[in-house]
Amino acid sequence: MTMVSDDSQPVDIMLELPEILEHPVLMPSGEYLSIGEYVEHPEFGVGRVTRIATYHDDLGIIIRVEYPDHKHRTLGLKFVHKVLPSEKSPGGDSLE
């Protein structure tokens, strides 16, 4: 894509889409995480993983998480921890 700035000089912008991963990924904790499993974020709470992707750069693997209020967040693996099924609804909220 080429854009023109205010001084009429062309500027090239490269947009890269992430590679969607279908296989489980290794978390910093040593556990594997798959689509459909649950994670907890200190601020956002417990949500279900709906997508796993990577840009193949310093950002590393990112996950898309759906929360009970139907909001979605894109998070890095180091910001969440995996939640076991017995731990996923401490407040009774459910995504199912």
Disulfide bonds with the S-S distance in Angstrom:
none
